[in-house]
Amino acid sequence: MTYVDGFVLPLPKKHVDAYRRIARKAGKIWKEHGALDYKECVGEDLAIKGVLTFPKGIKVKAGETVVFAWITYRSRAHRDKVNARVMADPRMAKPPSFCPFDPKRMMYGGFRTLVDL
């Protein structure tokens, strides 16, 4: 079964393009080092009644949207190897000069696949 790292973060709508540029670069690095899949998605249909929505759960502020992202690996051990290689990659040594979101408000976790159809 595959393993997934998942992320949810608030993003100011005015910084979507800047975030996309950073995410594209990061995605290429993760894929080069063995990640099976890399997705970064920006909220579109987030006003659903009767459930706890991502905007409420992550407490978005006025002018923000939500990014929902995941990276897929063969296993947790594979994830650990890929992430070690990514963190050792010289392109990751220098953080971007501008971070388009507040990393302290990002949610992250590693997930064992329960169903894979």
C-alpha positions in Angstrom: 0.0 0.0 0.0 1.1 3.5 -0.7 2.0 6.2 1.9 0.9 9.8 1.7 2.1 13.0 3.3 -0.8 15.5 3.5 -0.8 19.2 3.9 -3.5 21.8 4.5 -2.6 25.5 4.7 -4.2 28.9 4.5 -3.0 31.0 1.6 -3.7 34.7 0.9 -5.5 34.8 -2.4 -3.1 37.5 -3.6 -0.2 35.1 -3.3 -1.6 32.1 -5.3 0.7 32.7 -8.2 3.8 33.1 -6.0 2.8 29.9 -4.2 2.3 28.0 -7.5 5.9 28.9 -8.6 7.4 27.6 -5.4 5.2 24.5 -5.4 6.2 23.7 -9.0 9.9 23.8 -8.1 9.3 21.8 -4.9 7.2 19.2 -6.8 9.9 18.7 -9.4 12.5 18.1 -6.7 10.3 15.6 -4.9 9.5 13.7 -8.1 13.2 13.7 -9.1 14.0 12.0 -5.8 11.4 9.3 -6.1 7.9 10.6 -5.0 5.2 8.8 -7.0 2.8 11.8 -7.2 2.8 15.4 -6.1 -0.4 17.5 -6.0 -1.0 21.0 -4.8 -4.7 22.1 -5.0 -6.2 25.5 -4.3 -9.7 25.8 -2.7 -12.6 26.4 -5.1 -15.8 24.8 -3.6 -15.4 25.5 0.1 -18.8 26.7 1.3 -20.4 23.3 2.1 -23.2 23.3 4.6 -23.5 20.7 7.4 -19.8 19.8 7.7 -16.7 21.3 9.2 -15.1 22.9 6.1 -11.4 23.4 5.5 -11.7 27.2 5.9 -13.4 26.9 9.3 -11.1 24.1 10.4 -7.9 26.0 9.6 -9.4 29.3 10.5 -8.8 31.3 7.3 -8.8 35.0 7.5 -10.4 37.5 5.2 -8.7 37.3 1.8 -7.4 33.8 2.3 -8.2 30.5 0.6 -7.0 26.9 1.4 -4.3 24.8 -0.2 -4.8 21.0 0.0 -1.8 19.1 -1.0 -0.3 15.6 -0.9 2.8 13.6 -1.9 2.5 9.9 -2.6 5.2 7.3 -1.9 5.5 3.5 -2.1 5.7 3.1 1.7 6.6 5.0 4.8 10.2 3.8 4.5 10.2 5.1 0.9 8.9 8.4 2.1 11.6 8.7 4.7 14.3 8.0 2.0 12.8 10.4 -0.5 12.5 13.2 2.1 16.1 12.6 3.3 17.3 13.1 -0.3 15.1 16.1 -0.8 16.4 17.8 2.3 20.0 17.1 1.2 19.3 18.6 -2.2 21.3 21.8 -2.6 18.2 23.5 -4.2 16.4 23.1 -0.9 19.3 24.6 1.1 18.2 28.2 0.5 14.6 28.9 1.4 12.7 31.2 -0.9 13.2 34.9 -0.2 9.4 35.2 0.2 7.1 32.7 1.8 3.6 33.3 0.5 1.9 31.7 3.5 2.3 31.4 7.3 4.0 28.1 7.9 3.0 28.1 11.5 -0.6 27.7 10.4 0.1 24.7 8.1 -1.3 21.3 9.0 0.8 18.2 8.1 0.7 14.5 8.6 1.8 11.2 7.2 -0.9 8.7 6.3 -0.9 5.0 5.7 -3.3 4.1 2.9 -6.5 2.5 4.1 -8.2 1.9 0.7 -6.5 2.0 -2.7 -8.8 1.2 -5.6 
